[in-house]
Amino acid sequence: MKNTIIALAAAGFVTFGTAAQAGDVDAGKAAYATCVGCHGANAEGGVGPKLAGQATADIVSKLNDYKAGKQVGPMTSMMAPMAAGLSDADIANIAAYTASL
Ligand code: HEC
């Protein structure tokens, strides 16, 4: 029994280590503060689409498209300035956060 608990704790730690490498959820939550007005407090959507639960890779690629000035959807002109100031780390962290919701 004791060994099982230790094994589970170790597995949890390894999983956390992988997630932190891909993007930091807490840092992403902090960076997401400027997005709340349009995407909702829990990324459930509002003026902008729902982000909660979308795949990390999708969020990263869309934010990079906005940043690069590509037309993504009909309201890209509203979203592009928001992505312009995000660093690669911000994007990875925000994607980790919204995927965790
Ligand atoms: C002024 C309102 C506004 C703010 C603030 C805003 N967004 Fe958006 N966002 C939008 C709109 C509108 C769209 C849809 C744009 C389009 O049609 O291409 C969008 C689209 C997106 C998409 C693509 C979603 C999809 O499913 O296609 C992502 C990802 C995104 N926003 C992330 C963010 C992040 C991260 C922030 C904060 C840094 C943010 N947005 C701030 C309005 C906003």
Boltz pocket constraint, residues with backbone or C-beta under 6 A from the ligand:
constraints:
  - pocket:
      binder: B
      contacts: [[A, 31], [A, 32], [A, 34], [A, 35], [A, 36], [A, 37], [A, 38], [A, 39], [A, 47], [A, 48], [A, 49], [A, 50], [A, 51], [A, 58], [A, 59], [A, 62], [A, 63], [A, 71], [A, 72], [A, 73], [A, 74], [A, 75], [A, 76], [A, 77], [A, 78], [A, 79], [A, 82], [A, 83], [A, 86], [A, 94]]
      max_distance: 6.0
